[in-house]
């Protein structure tokens, strides 16, 4: 058990360093950067996953897509399509907790992270539309991965809570009238 926890900790550290090494590493040696792609995606698609590791891996995937040299973007996208296309279309495995179901969940999140990174980069309307169309077509397909579309959209468009200032005063001010009208009074 301790050995397994140490391995997970080492993987977390390595995955967390990927965004820090990019984009400089991508400019110098893109092939080396592409070698970490399967490891990153594996952290997202495994059945026994850590939420922290998955979040770090999604961040690393987005950083990899953003740092990819423009000439290599299509190759990266083709690699992602080859890794996940069949998982998203598979209609056979539907058991709760099965490895294939975990892989389908991970695949939808990887595709959403890719779309988010491409949107931030700009200039990739066609691949973004293609990836979004693939995600949305899952809703009609009946594939097991369809149940993970809401999670994919949380990856694509994570909630951000911010106010006029960072001390939370504006959020408290906005919640005060709501608390007076909707929340039941507390009995002391």
PELINQUI-V951158 format. One record per residue. RES is the residue in one small letter. PSI is psi in whole degrees, -180 to 180 (none if undefined). BURIAL is # if it has 24 or more other ideal C-beta (glycine too) atoms within 12 Angstrom, else .. Layout:
# PELINQUI-V951158
res:RES psi:PSI burial:BURIAL
res:RES psi:PSI burial:BURIAL
This chain:
# PELINQUI-V951158
res:x psi:-45 burial:.
res:x psi:-38 burial:.
res:x psi:-43 burial:.
res:x psi:-42 burial:.
res:x psi:-36 burial:.
res:x psi:-41 burial:.
res:x psi:-46 burial:.
res:x psi:-42 burial:#
res:x psi:-41 burial:.
res:x psi:-41 burial:.
res:x psi:-43 burial:#
res:x psi:-44 burial:#
res:x psi:-46 burial:.
res:x psi:-44 burial:.
res:x psi:-39 burial:#
res:x psi:-27 burial:.
res:x psi:-17 burial:.
res:x psi:-52 burial:#
res:x psi:-32 burial:#
res:x psi:-33 burial:.
res:x psi:-20 burial:.
res:x psi:153 burial:#
res:x psi:-7 burial:.
res:x psi:-44 burial:.
res:x psi:-36 burial:#
res:x psi:-37 burial:#
res:x psi:-37 burial:.
res:x psi:-40 burial:.
res:x psi:80 burial:.
res:x psi:-36 burial:#
res:x psi:-41 burial:.
res:x psi:-41 burial:.
res:x psi:-38 burial:#
res:x psi:-25 burial:#
res:x psi:-23 burial:.
res:x psi:-13 burial:#
res:x psi:-50 burial:#
res:x psi:-38 burial:.
res:x psi:-43 burial:#
res:x psi:-50 burial:#
res:x psi:-33 burial:#
res:x psi:-36 burial:#
res:x psi:-24 burial:#
res:x psi:-31 burial:#
res:x psi:-3 burial:#
res:x psi:147 burial:#
res:x psi:-48 burial:.
res:x psi:77 burial:.
res:x psi:157 burial:#
res:x psi:134 burial:.
res:x psi:-36 burial:.
res:x psi:-46 burial:.
res:x psi:-41 burial:#
res:x psi:-43 burial:#
res:x psi:-43 burial:#
res:x psi:-41 burial:#
res:x psi:-40 burial:#
res:x psi:-41 burial:#
res:x psi:-41 burial:#
res:x psi:-41 burial:#
res:x psi:-46 burial:#
res:x psi:-42 burial:#
res:x psi:-38 burial:#
res:x psi:-44 burial:#
res:x psi:-42 burial:#
res:x psi:-35 burial:#
res:x psi:-11 burial:#
res:x psi:129 burial:#
res:x psi:142 burial:#
res:x psi:-37 burial:.
res:x psi:-18 burial:.
res:x psi:0 burial:.
res:x psi:-46 burial:#
res:x psi:-39 burial:.
res:x psi:-41 burial:.
res:x psi:-45 burial:#
res:x psi:-39 burial:#
res:x psi:-39 burial:.
res:x psi:-43 burial:#
res:x psi:-40 burial:#
res:x psi:-42 burial:.
res:x psi:-32 burial:.
res:x psi:-37 burial:#
res:x psi:-14 burial:#
res:x psi:-46 burial:#
res:x psi:-32 burial:.
res:x psi:-37 burial:#
res:x psi:-27 burial:#
res:x psi:-13 burial:#
res:x psi:126 burial:#
res:x psi:6 burial:.
res:x psi:-42 burial:.
res:x psi:121 burial:.
res:x psi:7 burial:.
res:x psi:136 burial:.
res:x psi:129 burial:.
res:x psi:2 burial:.
res:x psi:153 burial:.
res:x psi:-37 burial:.
res:x psi:-37 burial:#
res:x psi:-40 burial:#
res:x psi:-39 burial:#
res:x psi:-38 burial:#
res:x psi:-41 burial:#
res:x psi:-46 burial:#
res:x psi:-39 burial:#
res:x psi:-43 burial:#
res:x psi:-38 burial:#
res:x psi:-39 burial:#
res:x psi:-42 burial:#
res:x psi:-40 burial:#
res:x psi:-41 burial:#
res:x psi:-38 burial:#
res:x psi:-45 burial:#
res:x psi:-44 burial:#
res:x psi:-43 burial:#
res:x psi:-41 burial:#
res:x psi:-38 burial:#
res:x psi:-41 burial:.
res:x psi:-36 burial:.
res:x psi:-42 burial:#
res:x psi:156 burial:.
res:x psi:13 burial:.
res:x psi:48 burial:#
res:x psi:-41 burial:.
res:x psi:-49 burial:.
res:x psi:-36 burial:#
res:x psi:-46 burial:#
res:x psi:-40 burial:.
res:x psi:-45 burial:.
res:x psi:-42 burial:#
res:x psi:-40 burial:#
res:x psi:-40 burial:.
res:x psi:-42 burial:#
res:x psi:-46 burial:#
res:x psi:-30 burial:.
res:x psi:-20 burial:.
res:x psi:-32 burial:#
res:x psi:-34 burial:.
res:x psi:-18 burial:.
res:x psi:-27 burial:.
res:x psi:7 burial:.
res:x psi:149 burial:#
res:x psi:-31 burial:#
res:x psi:-17 burial:#
res:x psi:-33 burial:#
res:x psi:-12 burial:.
res:x psi:5 burial:#
res:x psi:-44 burial:#
res:x psi:-41 burial:.
res:x psi:-39 burial:#
res:x psi:-39 burial:#
res:x psi:-25 burial:.
res:x psi:-32 burial:.
res:x psi:-44 burial:#
res:x psi:-44 burial:#
res:x psi:73 burial:.
res:x psi:148 burial:.
res:x psi:138 burial:.
res:x psi:127 burial:.
res:x psi:112 burial:.
res:x psi:158 burial:.
res:x psi:-165 burial:.
res:x psi:-32 burial:.
res:x psi:169 burial:.
res:x psi:2 burial:.
res:x psi:1 burial:.
res:x psi:-1 burial:.
res:x psi:-40 burial:.
res:x psi:-36 burial:.
res:x psi:-40 burial:.
res:x psi:-40 burial:.
res:x psi:-37 burial:.
res:x psi:-32 burial:.
res:x psi:-21 burial:.
res:x psi:-51 burial:.
res:x psi:-36 burial:.
res:x psi:-43 burial:.
res:x psi:-31 burial:.
res:x psi:-29 burial:.
res:x psi:-29 burial:.
res:x psi:-29 burial:.
res:x psi:140 burial:.
res:x psi:149 burial:.
res:x psi:145 burial:.
res:x psi:131 burial:.
res:x psi:127 burial:.
res:x psi:none burial:.
